[in-house]
């Protein structure tokens, strides 16, 4: 499958649909091949009915300046780049990003897939 992105933007924008027990939400994510886990804004997860709770599993994540403990949440149905995943686990955390984006699509989503990113043409090819 082939998907287009704007090579003029400083990040690769991909569209996804999050389907939870209460609602669904179409979002824009930043494709981040440097992120080992996908991250979604906790408020968006709450809207679809997947808010983290005190019973959520937690992990430590590190950035260039800090390490923090964050919850992991399962999204019942996650659709992105033509792939549909059931019970996709994401980190619930608000990242400092442009307001149009609600999270990061990490390599946990890409693992096991063949992907080609052509920056000159603005094309992602996913096999």
C-alpha positions as CSV (number, residue, x, y, z in Angstrom):
1,X,0.0,0.0,0.0
2,X,1.2,3.5,-0.8
3,X,0.5,6.6,1.4
4,X,1.5,10.2,0.7
5,X,2.9,12.7,3.1
6,X,4.1,16.3,2.7
7,X,7.9,16.3,2.4
8,X,7.8,20.0,3.1
9,X,6.7,19.5,6.7
10,X,9.4,19.0,9.4
11,X,7.7,15.7,10.4
12,X,6.0,12.8,8.7
13,X,2.2,13.1,9.4
14,X,0.1,9.9,9.3
15,X,-3.6,9.6,9.9
16,X,-5.0,7.0,12.2
17,X,-8.4,6.0,13.6
18,X,-8.7,5.0,17.2
19,X,-11.7,2.9,18.1
20,X,-12.6,2.5,21.8
21,X,-15.5,1.1,23.8
22,X,-17.2,4.5,23.9
23,X,-16.2,6.5,20.7
24,X,-13.9,6.5,17.8
25,X,-11.5,9.4,16.9
26,X,-9.6,10.2,13.7
27,X,-6.2,11.6,14.6
28,X,-2.9,12.8,13.1
29,X,0.2,11.2,14.4
30,X,3.9,11.9,13.9
31,X,5.7,8.9,12.4
32,X,8.7,8.5,14.7
33,X,11.2,5.8,13.8
34,X,13.2,6.8,16.9
35,X,10.4,6.0,19.3
36,X,10.3,2.4,20.4
37,X,6.6,2.7,21.6
38,X,3.6,4.6,20.2
39,X,2.3,7.4,22.3
40,X,-1.2,8.9,22.3
41,X,-2.5,11.9,24.3
42,X,-4.2,10.7,27.5
43,X,-7.2,13.0,26.9
44,X,-7.9,11.4,23.5
45,X,-7.7,8.0,25.0
46,X,-10.2,9.1,27.7
47,X,-12.6,10.3,25.0
48,X,-12.7,6.9,23.2
49,X,-13.1,5.2,26.6
50,X,-9.6,4.0,27.1
51,X,-8.4,6.3,29.9
52,X,-5.6,5.0,32.0
53,X,-6.6,3.9,35.5
54,X,-4.7,3.0,38.7
55,X,-4.9,-0.6,37.5
56,X,-3.0,0.2,34.3
57,X,0.4,-1.3,33.7
58,X,3.2,1.4,33.9
59,X,6.6,1.7,32.2
60,X,9.5,4.1,32.4
61,X,10.3,6.2,29.3
62,X,13.3,8.3,28.8
63,X,13.9,11.5,26.8
64,X,17.1,13.5,26.3
65,X,16.4,15.3,29.6
66,X,14.2,13.1,31.8
67,X,12.7,9.8,32.7
68,X,9.1,9.4,33.7
69,X,6.6,6.6,34.7
70,X,3.7,6.4,32.2
71,X,0.7,4.1,31.8
72,X,0.2,1.7,29.0
73,X,-3.4,1.4,27.6
74,X,-4.9,-1.0,25.0
75,X,-6.8,0.5,22.2
76,X,-9.5,-2.1,21.1
77,X,-9.0,-1.2,17.4
78,X,-6.3,0.9,15.8
79,X,-6.2,1.6,12.1
80,X,-3.2,3.3,10.4
81,X,-1.4,3.0,7.1
82,X,-3.9,0.4,5.9
83,X,-3.2,-1.9,8.9
84,X,-5.8,-2.7,11.5
85,X,-4.6,-3.9,14.9
86,X,-6.8,-5.2,17.8
87,X,-5.8,-4.4,21.4
88,X,-2.8,-2.2,20.3
89,X,-0.9,-1.1,23.4
90,X,0.2,2.5,23.5
91,X,1.7,4.8,26.1
92,X,-0.8,7.4,27.4
93,X,1.1,10.6,27.6
94,X,0.8,14.2,26.3
95,X,3.9,15.0,24.2
96,X,5.1,18.5,23.4
97,X,4.1,18.5,19.7
98,X,2.4,20.8,17.3
99,X,-1.3,21.1,18.3
100,X,-2.4,19.2,15.1
101,X,-0.8,16.0,16.4
102,X,-2.0,13.9,19.3
103,X,0.9,11.4,19.5
104,X,3.7,9.4,17.9
105,X,3.5,6.3,15.8
106,X,6.5,4.3,16.9
107,X,8.4,1.3,15.7
108,X,6.2,-1.0,17.8
109,X,3.6,-0.5,15.0
110,X,6.2,-0.9,12.2
111,X,7.9,-4.0,13.6
112,X,7.5,-7.1,11.4
113,X,6.5,-5.0,8.3
114,X,8.5,-3.8,5.3
115,X,8.3,0.0,5.0
116,X,10.0,2.3,2.5
117,X,10.0,6.1,3.1
118,X,10.8,8.2,0.1
119,X,11.4,11.8,1.3
120,X,11.9,13.2,-2.2
121,X,8.5,12.0,-3.4
122,X,6.7,12.2,-0.1
123,X,5.7,8.5,-0.2
124,X,5.4,5.7,2.4
125,X,5.2,2.2,0.9
126,X,4.1,-0.5,3.3
127,X,4.3,-4.2,2.3
